[in-house]
């Protein structure tokens, strides 16, 4: 197998770092932020937490399989992560924005990788599909909790510009 371009490995490491530092790896059932949350939202957050951990593992394994070394910097200490969120009405819109940003990162990564590495594209598409599913779920929860006062960002899928 030919050496994988460093740009692709850097892109995958960027995605890995985004997953490691994602709020979805910190906020789960039992988190003080979810004490007042309905049971279905707590369940959704637990599910997203587990999926986030799975994405981290998938990306690290993918990087290793391509001959790279997974590199991650934790930017925010876990105990200080999102301490400013005081209410669910404030937290849920932030979760929607964060998930939308993660989705955009995966779409951009696919454009960077291109068709020469189908195993990478396949892995990224799988994760992107999960990200899109959870984005829609979070939008619904945010609409309920904010009683329709939150206008989620309109996600614009990256189009290949030629």
N, C-alpha and C positions, 0 to 999 in steps of 0.2 A: 504494500500500500504506500502510495506517495505521501510525503509529508503534508500535513494539513497546514494551510496558511495560518500564520500567527493571528491574523485579523479574525478568523473564525474562532480560534481558541479564546481570544480576548473577548469576543462577543458572548460566547458561552459562559466564560467566567463572570462577565458583567451580569448575565441573567442569574447565575448562581448567587452572586452577591446580592442582587435585588431580592431574591427569594429568602436568603438568610436574614436580611435586614427588614423584611416585610412585616408589617403589623399583624398579618395573618399567622405568623409564627409566634406571636406574643399574646394575642387576645383569643382566649378560649373559655370554655365553660369553667367556672370557678374564678375567672378573672374578676376583679372588683368592678370593671367596666360593664359587666354583664349581669350583675346582681339583680337589677330591676328588669332585665330583658325577658320577653316571653320565651317559653320553652322551645318553640320552633326556631327562634333566632339563636338561642344558645346551642341547639343541636347543629344548626347550619355553621356556626362559628367553629364548633369542634370538628366538623367535617372538613372545613376549609383549612384548619390547622393541620390535620392529618395529611391532606392533599399537598399542602405547602411543604411539609417534611418529605413527602414522596417526591415532589419536584426537585427538591434539593439533592436527594439521593440520585435521581435519574440524571440530572445535569452533571453531577460529579462523576458518575459512571461513564457518561457520554464523553466528557472531557478526557478521562483516563483512557477510554477505548480508542480515542483519536491520537493518543500519544502525548497529550497535554497533562498538566498538573493543575488540579482544582486549587484556585486561590481565592480566599475570602477574607475580607476585613469586616469585622463587626463595627459599625459606626456609632451605634448608640447602645450603651449598657442596658441590658434587659430591664433592670429595676427602674430605669429612667424613661423607658420607652412609653411615649404618649401619656405622660402624667398630666398633661394639661387638659385632657378630655374629661370633662366633669359630668356630662350627661349623655345618655344614649342618643338623644336628639342631635347632639353635636358629633358624636362618634360615628354614627352610621353614614352620614354624608361623606365624612372623611374616608371611610372604608370604601365607598363607591369610587371616589376619586383615586384612591390607591390601587384598587383592582383595575380600573380603567388604564392607569399608568402602566401596570404590569402587563396588561394585554397589549398595549402599544409597544412595549419593549420586545415582546415575543414576536409581534408582527414585523418590527424593524429588523430583528435578528434573522428572520426568515429571508428578508430581502438581502441582507448582507451575505448569508450563506449561499444562496442561489441553488440551482439545480444539480450542481456537481457532487453534492454530498447528500444523497437521498435519505440515508439513515438519520442524519441530523435534522433534515426538513421534516421527516416523519415524526421524530420525537418532539420537535417544536410545535408541530401542528396538533399533536395530541394534547400537549400542555395548554396550548392556546384555546382549544375547544373547551377544556375544563375551566380556564380563566373566564371565557365568555359566558358559560353556564352560571358561574358564581357571580359574575357581574350583574346578570339579570336578576338573580335571587336577591342580591344586596339592594338593587334599585327598588324592588318591590317592598322589602323591609323598610328601607329609608322612607319611602312614600307613606307607609302606614304610620311609622313612628313620628314623622314630622307632619302628619296629617295633610300631605300633599304640598307642603311649603318648600320642599327641596326639589330643585330642578336639576336632575343629574346631567352631567356633561354628555353631549351627543358624541358618541364614539365614532370617529371617522377612521375606517380601516385604511391603512397605508396602501396606496396604489403604486404599482411599478411605473415610474416615470421614465420614459425612453426618449 
